[in-house]
């Protein structure tokens, strides 16, 4: 499960979503609207997903129920001691 703060929910790394979705690269590429080669570039690190791809991944993650919002916002602080 992908854990994100509310601010981060607008963008999700598509590679994390691919690993959580258990889809084949072919099917995942179709959902993302990119080629299989693009997914391979993302996987091997030679290219990074665009902001648009990250936003689409966030929408798919939410739709597929593989994203969970972390209740602690990046702006929250925790006092110890």
N, C-alpha and C positions, 0 to 999 in steps of 0.2 A: 504494500500500500504506500502511495506517495503521501508524505506529510508536508503540508505547506501552510504558511500563515495566510490570512485573508489578503494581504497585499501581494503575495506571491502567486495567488491562485490564477491571476490573469495570464501567467506564463508558466509552462511546465516543459522540462526537457523531454523532447519526443523519444529519446533513447531510453529514458527511465520508464516512460509510458509503454514503449515496446516491450521492455522486460517484464512489466507488470501485466500486460495484456495477454501474453502467451499466444499472440497472433504470429503467423508467418510474416516474413519480410514482405512478401508479395501482397498479402492482404493489408498489412499495415500501411504500405506505400499507397495503396488504393484509397484507404481512409484519409491519408494525409494529402492526397492529391499530388504526390511526387513520384519520381521513378525509383525503382529498386536500387539503381546505382546511387541515387542521392542518399538513401538510407545507408548504404554501404559506406559512403563518404563520411556520414555522421558517425557510424560505428567505429571506423578506423581513425577518426579524429582529423582527417585531412580537410574537412569542412565542418562548420558549425551551423545548426539550424537557425533560420532567420527568425526575427521576432514574430512574423506572421505564423510561421510553423509552430513556434512555442505557444502562441495564443490558441491555435487550433488544437494543439495537444492538450491544453488546459480544458478546452471545451469538451473534447472527447473523454478525458479523464473524469470530468465531472459527470458526464452522461453515462459512462460505463461504471461509475461508482468505485473507481480505484483511487480517488483522491480524498484525503481526510484533512480537514482544516485543523491546524494546531491552535489550541485556544490561546496560546501565548503569542502575542503580536511582537514583531521586531522592535516596537516602540515601548513595550512593557519592560519593566525591570524586576529583578528578583532580589530581595534583600536576604542575605545570609547572616546568621548569627544572631 
